[in-house]
């Protein structure tokens, strides 16, 4: 007896080792690393008593190897189940059938590294198990084997419902589909595939930009005019929309009572100044005013440019040069002058330009400092940089922190341009040279970015210099999120922006740039700033030159390399020299002198920063209060006179929503190539995991539940049941999750066909960086999710038991977010139910006063550009109308307070009942509960509008 049992144990152990070695051998041929080899998941494979591991040590195909791996997993799964039964049998838990061990009662084993807590195997009965590593030594010896077998018999007798536990080796596919053999976690594979797809689209964007440009090289004037459409687009995505306030000159901010200047150099005076920009927003910074006249130009050059009157003495001609010098976000104006420490003397470029006779204006930028604003008495918002804090609200409202700072520069350009126009006086039928003063912009790091955008937008800027910033921007998704511009790379890389500066001069300096790491803790978006690689700078600069090569005369585009590898000091003398000559050919860079002293005794740069942040935040909040009126104006073309007129007028808005807000890929969907495998088998329904192809590397994945009482030729309604953030299809089917309560399975028990898709919002930063990669392409997560759903619906409509006119959508939380967007775009969904998400969405995203706001949370991907001016939830619901629409709302749901839900829903109700006369198609169910599926009024709504009898 003992020898037989020992032989069995040795054979079992040998089979395990054999299969494992075969698996390693096969995977090694595929060049997978050791972690992949030893962490292959064994999911959804039940024990089959007839399964035996092949004795052969070589496989003729990958399918043979997969079969062996599946059988090994089956054996492990069976032993794990038996070991749990052992524990229950010897602890008294299995003494009675009602108290018998159930897999659901087993505490989870520690998940393997990188796995989700929901990444669990599921057998055909739908029960969840956590994989346990088998301790094979426990099986050795007669007592160990007898105990194991006895416990397993006890477990089966106590759980007659699991007598059908045995399953086939290869899970049975849905008729008409191919077997699903994708290894590993399909949700993880799906996210990884979308990541590859988006990275490829980023690379492809460079070549695709040409179609947006219609450059006319016949003359400088024609070239400038041909870019007007591109400038308008750039202004829109940067949020440069406010009308600027004209002013006669900056206002001096007194350093002390009775004083104006705060310091002086040898040839200039330093003033602390502020100037109005728009609304109640001001720019603040420093003004360096030359003491003497501007530098003198060579008379021959004046004659060449037509600026010297025939009889005017050259000695009396002065050409003023005005420069806006922009520091990096983590520098102050004082530092680039030398009034404060923090910038090496050789890089104090504002001072050097002032010493050379230029008037220099220096605006303050919002710093990257952390936690300047946060919710009082909590840590919420402590992980946000100052720039991200202001970016979040602005982005939702169609504005941008970059745009605000560009506006501050352009407001200064307004003043300088007005000044030179006012001072123009005719001399011998020619303008005075004072009417031809020059305006230049120069910046480093974030300042270089602002200088580049400003010069691209405004042709009144005569020359630009960009240091420590210029490159191809394909890694913009890794940079601080306040650089995220929706749709930037669709039309604009740095080369395209440079081409918009032509025919004016541009100096690009490859130098050390700002370097920083934002860890993403405390709610902020993780990011890093690195010095652009010289190779990338060169390639992008050469591409810029190629875009303007047909202009004659050729624009002055120059690349200056600081250091041997482009990582030397920034704003070096050679760069400043070229910049000055681009503005005024006779100019020279003066030798560096001692830095001035700051005469202020109580100056606080942080107080100035706080004022700047407060003004922008207040402007954002004012835009929020105005946004409902802006949306009403936007939607006024909806014709509610008749349903056919309404449908026709709504179509324009639907296309706008898809193209300009959600973002649409122009790729044609692939043939679905449906693969499936049986995953559940209960008394009332059968469940199949299903995978469909959408785009290259992009799949759709979900679980289809089919009631077992479908009659031949019968066509039934379908309810697509969507999980929320970090969820999985299995969560809405089994386990009685506290939010979902198995609503897909319960609807299947009522006779509905249900489909539970896997959405992309899973694996935290993995999916959030998908949004970061999509946004520069004028795309969002829903640019992928929507075609996934379209592919799913298209396939469902081909099934012989599905009524294609009765396919409904029901989603909770992030699934409710999906319920507002996807059915608005996919009209194949005959109704939509939004659970635990509907509220005044723009307010929730943009408010810095409300504790409910996403401004303070870690969902940095949640913000959608310009919803404030276009589509809040009432406007999205208008695109679902006249199809039935319902909201499910728990009074204690922390998503939003009842009053904002009721406020936004009142607009929807007014449209359905008062305007369209369809009050019975629009409902809101309130219930005393939390963030959860209630499954009462919504179930009745489904039965009513899907015309399916209640059980």
Phi, psi and omega in degrees: 000310181297318181295323179295316181293319178296321178298318178298316180296318179296319180296318179297315179295321179295320178297319178299311181296321180297312180297322181293318179295322178295321179296316179299317182297317182292316182292327178297325178296333179271006175062036175275151181280171188295329179295320179293324182295316187267000180240022175298124179288148175240090190246147173056040178234115183267163182287137174235119187301334182273356184289132176225140179285132180301143180280339182293150182256003180226143181249145178270345182205160175301328180298321178298318180295317180299320179299316179296319179296318179298319181291323175298317179296322178301316181296316178298317181299316181297314181296320178299317178297316180296320180296323176294322178296323177301312181301316181294318183297320184268359175254359178088003183285345184250023183290329179233151184298326182287343179250011184296155181299135175237140180305331181292337183275352183281128179293147183291143172283159178302130181289148178291159185303132176086355182269150175282154178293345178263004182279079186234149178286152180229131179268185185293338181274355177089002180280151181260137177232148173256132185292127175253139171286133184279130172270098188292338179295332180296341184271350184280144180093153184295319184293319181297316181292318180297318180298319180296312182293319180298315182296323181292321177297318179299317181296318179294319181292329180279346183230070182300336179292344180260013178293341176267024183299330181294139181224171181285158179295312175259114183305139185291127178280161173293135179307136180088003180235165177273157177297140178269113184236018180296123180281159174077193182281115184295322179299318178294319176299322181294314179297318179296321179294318178295323177300314178297319180300314183289321177298322177294320179294324176298315179297320182288340185298330183300312182286332185280348184291336187303329185292345181268359186241130178234068185288135177250111185265012185293332177199166178298318180295316179295323179296313180299317181294325183291347181260007184299319180297319179293322178294320178297320178295316179298318179298322181293313184286339174275352181074026177275085189234332184291146175280125184283154182269123176289147178211156184275341180173158178298150178269129179285133176262111187296137176283326178204168182303123177088356181250155179238300178288148180252353180179174181206142170259189181297321187239011185206161176243143181254129178238142168272125188224164171217155178213147182288149180240293176203152180053232177257017182266131177240157167261148177227149178173216183234150173237126177253109186256122179298144179280324182257188178290161177294160183298154187268141179260153177294131181303325179296321178292322179298318178296321181299321182269003177072027184257351184257114177299152188306317186251011183278135177290132183298331183295339183269000184269129178231132179246104180291147175235125180247130183232135171258111182259124189244117179284171172291164182300329181264019172241156174254159175304324181298326184290323181276359171262327184108005176288339179223155179283165176129343179234131178303144182307324183289349181248014178276072192291330179295318179296316181299322179290322177293321178296337180271008174099006181270147166277128187236125176249130187235109176278156174272135173258157175290132185279168176271008181305151186262143167072022177297324177234133175202167178292129183298143177066016175221174174265002183294126181093354183292337180269004179272136169286160178303322182289320178293323179303313181284328179299318189301307180296316183299317182300316180296332185260014177079018177240180183205143176301322176302315180297320178298317182286327172297320178299323178296321177292316183291331174297321175294321177297321177305313181296312183295322179291321178294322180297316181289331177288320180294324183278357180292131179222135182288134175229114179052051178064017176232155176290149174292146177304336179293341176282355183243030175297154188255150178236123178234154174235141179216143179200159178238140179063235178299326176296324176296322177298313181296320179297318181295313179295317183297315181292328177292328183275328192238114182284353177285345176282124189273337179200152181225148176227125184240123183234136174068026182221323194294125172192194188277345175069011180291343176257026181299334180292344176267347182279168178309140189295340177291353172268357182288113179243120185294118178084010183302307187282355173296321182238335193232120159253181179297330178295317179295321177297319178298321181295337178283341177283329177300147010277008177288163181284150175221129175247123177249128178248121172275108183216177175297130179257174175299141179232129183201155175234125175255112190289342181081015178269147179082014174111342182280165179278131176294144182196168175212146174246130179227159176292130178301138178290140182302321180299318180292321179297314180300313183297317181291322178295318178295325178293321177298317178297322180294331181288337184242014186297340182273355178285138177226127359290159183295132178298155179275091174250123182227141176249126177247129180256121179266121185080176182290329186238019178076021178239020179280188181301156181261156179052054182284163180306317178301323179292313180297323179299313179294323179295316179296317180294329176294328179278321184209106189305335181270002185281152174226152180276123181289152176299146180295141179237181181294146179288148178287168178256142179277119181279353179282140181256336184238027182290137180231106181296328179293326178293321177296316177300318180298321178296317180297317179295318182298318181295318180292318178299315179298322178294318176302316182291328174294318176301323179298316180293331180275345191298326181296325178288324178295318179293322179299320177294320180296322186268007189291348180277357175294127181260109182260014182294326179206156185296322180292322176292323179296313181300321181292315182288331180289337184296322178299316180294323179298316179293321177297316179301317181290312188282320189257341183249304179284312183097130185236128172281143180271006178292140173280136180296148178285162167304140189297331178046059189292129173239145182208165172205145181292132182238337182220149175210099180246182182295326187252340183208162176240140182243140180232132166283137185228136176232135178231145172282145178238293174234170173305125182075356182249124177240161167249141185219141177188185182237126179260128176250123182246118174301145184278351183261019176292127182272153178304131179083353181281141176241126186245160175286155179241139172242119175275117188254111190255126177286176180253200185304132179062019182268176178222159177304323182298334183293334181266005184245313183224168174092353181048053176305140187299337179266326189258329178051040174054039188293333176293318179292321180294323176291325176295323177294336177276358176105354176284145163283135178234151175226127181250102182281153169271118177265168190285342188280075180211151180077037171043246187296337179299317180275330180293327176287341172297319177296321178296322179287328183282321187304314179299341178270008188063043181225167178222179173305324183285351171290338175263316184299320182296310176295332173299313179293323178298320178294320178298312181296317179301320179289317180303322182294341179275348183287138187292342182256010181254133172273110187295343179268359181233064176243115187249162179237137181215113183225149181244140175061242175297333172292329173290324173301319176295323181296337178275335188257311186293311178295335175295333182258326182257101184285354175293338174284121186278343175201166179219139175238122179255115183247133171059036177211328187299128175190190176282087194295318180297316176301317182296330181272330190253343184288134172255007177259326186280135174290347177280351192289144174286352176303330188261359189251179183274001181278068186291346179273353193287339187283135182240131190295127170065026171299329182301329182264354189230286192231103163273186185294329178294322179288325174295319178297330178295334176278341174281324178301148007271013177293153181300142181219137181220148175242134175248122190224120174271134182301330184257022177284125182283002179298319184193161175284158181305322187294325179285328175296312180296321180299312182287323180292330179302325178293321180292315180299320179298319179296310184294311189274310187279319185272318186257349180068034183236046184301331182285351180265001185228120183221155171228124177255119173267141173213153181278087183196178183267208182281085189201162170286126176270322172068031177242284178299325180292321178296318177298321179298319178294314179300319183292308189272346172262002176054054179232130186293145176289151180291000000 
